Amino acid sequence: MTVTVKPVHYHRDLHRFVNFPFCLYRKNPYWVPPLKREVSATFDRKRNPAFETCDVELWLAFKNEKVVGRITGIINHHHNQFTSKRQARFGWVDFLDDLAISKELFSTVESWARERGAESLHGPLGFNDLDPAGMLI
């Protein structure tokens, strides 16, 4: 079955992006769920000042029209200017245990970063050092 990765452009897709880990990890005793309102606020371009200095793209992975993964690409221009590097970040990465899904997600964020001049990709990280980082394996 084919994995399709699509950018998040609509409120409905953002809702799916925020809620996906709640489905994926619902029976995992090691997962500490974040507050949905805070995650939604993080991706609100009007409320989060990080969007003033960052290029950001969110993607959802689908298999048979069902969400099976998510990832975010971030280029923090302020950080890159400070470090004199051309780096991109990936974050909010979660997916079903399926190699095809992870390959498509990471391939998508790598291509996006390369198209914007990034020379390296780091993560899982947030917009800045104050955002949550890491992933549950």
Backbone bond lengths (Angstrom), bond angles and torsions (degrees), N, CA, C in turn:
res aa  C-N    CA-C-N  psi(-1)  N-CA   C-N-CA  omega(-1)  CA-C   N-CA-C  phi
1 M - - - 1.444 - - 1.524 109.53 -
2 T 1.272 115.56 139.91 1.454 121.86 -175.41 1.523 111.79 -81.22
3 V 1.319 114.79 139.60 1.460 121.86 174.46 1.522 107.21 -99.17
4 T 1.323 116.27 130.33 1.448 122.44 178.12 1.519 108.58 -118.30
5 V 1.326 116.04 132.32 1.463 120.63 177.90 1.524 107.99 -111.24
6 K 1.338 115.01 126.64 1.464 120.63 -177.06 1.523 109.91 -126.93
7 P 1.332 116.79 141.86 1.470 119.08 176.12 1.523 111.58 -68.82
8 V 1.309 114.88 151.20 1.461 122.07 176.88 1.521 107.56 -87.26
9 H 1.336 116.38 113.02 1.461 120.60 -179.49 1.520 113.37 -122.44
10 Y 1.302 117.53 -13.35 1.459 120.69 -173.74 1.525 110.57 -122.59
11 H 1.324 115.72 156.88 1.462 121.46 179.88 1.532 111.19 -55.80
12 R 1.334 116.50 -39.96 1.466 120.68 179.64 1.523 110.49 -61.07
13 D 1.336 116.69 -41.13 1.463 120.29 179.30 1.527 111.33 -68.88
14 L 1.333 117.12 -37.53 1.461 119.73 177.44 1.523 110.24 -63.82
15 H 1.312 116.12 -39.39 1.463 120.67 176.20 1.531 110.01 -59.66
16 R 1.306 117.53 -43.61 1.468 121.63 177.97 1.529 111.07 -65.33
17 F 1.340 116.40 -38.85 1.463 121.88 178.41 1.529 110.18 -60.87
18 V 1.323 116.52 -47.99 1.468 121.94 -178.56 1.524 111.02 -66.49
19 N 1.329 117.56 -39.00 1.463 120.95 -174.02 1.524 115.01 -84.77
20 F 1.327 117.82 -16.51 1.465 119.45 -175.12 1.530 114.01 -53.88
21 P 1.336 120.60 -47.10 1.466 118.53 -178.71 1.524 113.56 -64.22
22 F 1.324 117.38 -24.47 1.465 119.91 178.10 1.533 110.62 -66.34
23 C 1.317 116.50 -31.31 1.468 120.95 175.15 1.524 110.43 -79.56
24 L 1.323 115.87 -45.73 1.460 121.42 -175.24 1.526 112.39 -62.51
25 Y 1.310 116.90 -43.25 1.472 121.13 -172.84 1.526 114.13 -105.53
26 R 1.317 118.18 10.67 1.469 120.21 -171.61 1.531 114.17 -55.27
27 K 1.318 118.00 -27.17 1.474 120.18 -179.65 1.525 111.98 -107.26
28 N 1.324 117.06 8.41 1.457 120.65 -178.07 1.527 109.38 -89.58
29 P 1.333 117.23 117.46 1.470 119.80 -177.15 1.529 113.69 -70.22
30 Y 1.326 118.45 -12.20 1.455 121.82 -177.89 1.529 112.93 -94.31
31 W 1.311 117.28 -6.64 1.456 120.81 -178.41 1.516 110.20 -86.83
32 V 1.322 115.98 129.88 1.460 121.93 175.16 1.528 106.33 -107.80
33 P 1.321 117.27 106.57 1.467 119.35 -176.05 1.529 112.45 -66.39
34 P 1.332 115.87 135.84 1.464 118.69 174.99 1.523 110.18 -78.60
35 L 1.309 116.16 169.62 1.450 119.86 174.03 1.525 107.79 -77.30
36 K 1.316 117.27 123.13 1.464 121.32 -177.24 1.520 111.70 -57.83
37 R 1.310 116.90 -37.62 1.458 120.89 -179.57 1.532 110.77 -61.88
38 E 1.335 116.39 -39.08 1.469 119.99 -179.92 1.522 111.26 -70.50
39 V 1.327 117.38 -39.77 1.465 120.34 177.87 1.522 109.89 -64.26
40 S 1.319 116.71 -43.59 1.466 120.59 177.81 1.521 111.03 -61.19
41 A 1.324 117.65 -41.05 1.463 121.84 179.33 1.530 110.82 -65.34
42 T 1.314 116.82 -34.30 1.463 120.88 178.45 1.520 111.18 -59.49
43 F 1.319 117.06 -35.29 1.462 121.27 -177.34 1.530 113.18 -99.93
44 D 1.316 116.30 13.40 1.465 121.21 176.40 1.524 108.05 -89.23
45 R 1.315 116.74 109.76 1.468 122.31 -175.71 1.529 112.58 -61.09
46 K 1.318 117.42 -23.81 1.460 120.70 -179.84 1.529 111.79 -83.97
47 R 1.324 117.58 -24.10 1.456 120.72 -174.95 1.523 113.97 -103.33
48 N 1.330 117.80 -24.68 1.454 120.33 -175.62 1.531 110.09 -100.14
49 P 1.326 117.89 112.51 1.462 120.55 -178.08 1.531 113.76 -65.52
50 A 1.305 118.66 -13.83 1.468 121.31 178.16 1.520 111.31 -60.62
51 F 1.322 116.91 -28.11 1.462 120.20 -179.65 1.531 111.96 -66.42
52 E 1.338 117.47 -16.14 1.465 120.48 177.90 1.529 111.79 -72.19
53 T 1.337 117.55 -26.14 1.466 121.51 -176.97 1.525 113.34 -121.46
54 C 1.318 117.13 4.47 1.457 120.21 -176.81 1.524 111.76 -125.50
55 D 1.326 115.76 142.39 1.460 121.48 164.61 1.518 105.57 -90.88
56 V 1.318 117.13 132.94 1.457 120.85 -174.59 1.518 109.57 -137.86
57 E 1.325 114.78 139.15 1.472 120.36 172.16 1.521 107.43 -139.66
58 L 1.317 115.47 136.89 1.463 122.45 176.25 1.516 107.95 -112.62
59 W 1.334 116.49 141.50 1.459 120.98 177.98 1.519 110.39 -131.67
60 L 1.315 114.00 150.71 1.457 122.78 170.85 1.516 108.23 -118.24
61 A 1.316 116.05 140.43 1.460 121.46 174.37 1.520 108.17 -100.77
62 F 1.336 115.57 137.86 1.462 122.11 -178.54 1.522 110.16 -124.81
63 K 1.304 114.82 145.55 1.458 123.32 171.32 1.522 105.09 -137.49
64 N 1.304 116.44 118.80 1.469 120.54 -175.49 1.529 111.76 55.50
65 E 1.320 116.23 41.16 1.463 124.02 178.41 1.530 114.19 64.63
66 K 1.324 116.84 12.65 1.459 122.19 176.92 1.530 107.96 -106.81
67 V 1.341 116.54 135.93 1.459 120.41 177.69 1.526 108.93 -67.24
68 V 1.358 114.88 127.49 1.463 120.36 -178.79 1.528 111.86 -126.79
69 G 1.345 116.64 0.19 1.454 119.24 178.80 1.514 112.01 -176.27
70 R 1.339 114.42 168.46 1.461 120.68 177.86 1.522 109.28 -153.54
71 I 1.319 115.90 157.19 1.459 121.59 175.61 1.531 108.30 -162.21
72 T 1.318 115.79 155.55 1.454 122.43 177.07 1.518 109.45 -124.91
73 G 1.322 116.67 137.78 1.456 122.19 172.05 1.516 108.82 -107.96
74 I 1.328 116.75 136.44 1.454 121.81 -176.29 1.527 109.08 -137.69
75 I 1.313 116.27 132.49 1.460 120.94 168.23 1.521 106.43 -119.56
76 N 1.311 115.48 110.06 1.456 122.02 -179.17 1.530 107.43 -92.12
77 H 1.318 116.40 98.00 1.460 121.58 -175.86 1.528 112.35 -63.67
78 H 1.320 116.69 -35.82 1.467 120.57 178.77 1.532 109.50 -62.65
79 H 1.310 117.30 -47.55 1.466 121.63 179.26 1.528 110.72 -63.13
80 N 1.327 116.88 -43.16 1.459 120.44 -179.95 1.526 111.31 -63.17
81 Q 1.318 116.60 -39.52 1.457 120.03 178.35 1.526 110.35 -65.53
82 F 1.322 116.62 -41.49 1.466 121.91 -179.41 1.526 111.29 -64.98
83 T 1.338 117.32 -39.39 1.472 121.48 -176.93 1.528 113.12 -93.79
84 S 1.321 117.43 -5.37 1.476 122.37 -176.64 1.528 111.56 57.30
85 K 1.328 115.52 39.16 1.468 121.24 179.08 1.523 108.87 -126.95
86 R 1.304 115.36 162.78 1.467 121.29 175.81 1.525 107.61 -116.63
87 Q 1.318 114.57 81.32 1.455 121.57 -176.37 1.519 111.39 -110.62
88 A 1.303 114.55 152.50 1.466 121.79 169.61 1.526 106.52 -121.56
89 R 1.298 114.78 160.22 1.466 121.57 178.82 1.519 108.73 -122.70
90 F 1.296 115.20 153.91 1.455 120.04 166.94 1.517 107.03 -122.87
91 G 1.315 115.69 149.21 1.457 120.09 -179.69 1.509 110.71 -158.61
92 W 1.317 114.88 -178.95 1.466 122.41 -179.18 1.538 108.81 44.24
93 V 1.328 113.94 52.18 1.461 120.27 -176.54 1.524 109.46 -104.11
94 D 1.307 114.81 120.01 1.464 122.46 179.40 1.516 107.06 -147.68
95 F 1.341 116.69 140.64 1.466 119.62 179.53 1.523 109.91 -161.48
96 L 1.316 114.77 158.90 1.451 120.27 173.72 1.518 108.71 -62.66
97 D 1.308 117.50 155.43 1.468 122.23 -179.88 1.528 108.99 -73.21
98 D 1.323 115.12 82.28 1.460 121.69 -176.25 1.530 107.09 -151.07
99 L 1.319 117.02 118.74 1.452 122.03 -176.15 1.531 112.30 -58.74
100 A 1.317 117.27 -37.95 1.468 120.36 -179.79 1.531 111.37 -62.32
101 I 1.314 116.93 -37.87 1.468 121.19 179.60 1.522 110.07 -67.27
102 S 1.330 116.62 -49.94 1.466 119.23 -177.98 1.525 110.87 -64.02
103 K 1.314 117.99 -38.34 1.471 120.23 178.12 1.519 111.47 -61.72
104 E 1.315 117.46 -43.74 1.468 120.91 -179.52 1.526 111.67 -66.54
105 L 1.322 116.64 -42.10 1.462 119.62 179.62 1.525 111.22 -63.16
106 F 1.329 116.51 -49.73 1.461 119.37 -177.48 1.520 111.91 -70.30
107 S 1.298 117.69 -34.23 1.459 121.13 175.84 1.527 110.57 -62.67
108 T 1.315 115.72 -40.19 1.462 120.83 179.48 1.520 111.27 -64.19
109 V 1.317 118.05 -48.16 1.466 120.48 -178.10 1.533 110.45 -69.80
110 E 1.326 117.94 -34.10 1.469 120.91 177.35 1.530 110.52 -63.96
111 S 1.311 116.87 -46.40 1.472 120.86 179.53 1.522 110.64 -62.35
112 W 1.306 116.79 -44.13 1.461 122.19 179.33 1.530 110.16 -58.87
113 A 1.330 116.82 -46.18 1.464 121.57 -179.01 1.531 110.82 -65.35
114 R 1.307 116.47 -43.98 1.469 121.13 -179.64 1.528 110.88 -61.68
115 E 1.338 116.71 -41.82 1.470 121.42 179.04 1.530 111.90 -61.61
116 R 1.315 116.90 -23.88 1.464 121.58 -178.96 1.524 112.12 -100.26
117 G 1.318 116.85 12.09 1.459 121.37 174.02 1.509 116.32 87.90
118 A 1.308 118.53 8.39 1.460 120.61 179.01 1.526 109.87 -71.78
119 E 1.320 114.94 141.52 1.458 121.38 178.94 1.523 112.28 -101.63
120 S 1.322 116.42 -13.79 1.461 120.27 178.78 1.526 109.45 -150.64
121 L 1.325 114.06 161.90 1.464 121.90 -178.51 1.519 107.94 -130.10
122 H 1.316 117.22 127.33 1.458 122.06 -175.94 1.520 110.08 -125.92
123 G 1.315 115.28 149.46 1.448 118.25 175.66 1.508 111.93 161.82
124 P 1.280 114.42 -176.25 1.461 129.13 2.23 1.529 111.99 -76.13
125 L 1.330 113.99 126.47 1.457 122.94 -179.26 1.517 109.59 -135.49
126 G 1.328 115.54 164.92 1.454 121.07 174.91 1.516 110.48 -98.30
127 F 1.316 116.19 -161.76 1.457 121.94 179.07 1.526 110.92 -62.26
128 N 1.347 115.07 -39.92 1.459 121.18 -177.91 1.527 107.79 -148.38
129 D 1.316 116.29 -174.39 1.463 120.47 -175.89 1.526 113.96 -72.91
130 L 1.326 118.07 -6.28 1.460 120.87 178.84 1.527 112.63 -91.60
131 D 1.331 116.62 -13.78 1.470 121.01 179.59 1.527 110.69 -82.12
132 P 1.332 116.51 156.22 1.455 119.21 175.99 1.518 110.09 -62.63
133 A 1.316 116.06 145.58 1.464 121.67 178.98 1.531 108.31 -135.05
134 G 1.305 115.37 157.00 1.459 120.20 177.32 1.525 110.52 107.96
135 M 1.327 113.25 179.36 1.452 119.51 179.01 1.517 109.44 -155.13
136 L 1.297 116.59 155.69 1.453 122.72 178.92 1.516 108.79 -90.08
137 I 1.316 116.00 125.64 1.478 120.32 -179.55 1.521 108.59 -111.60
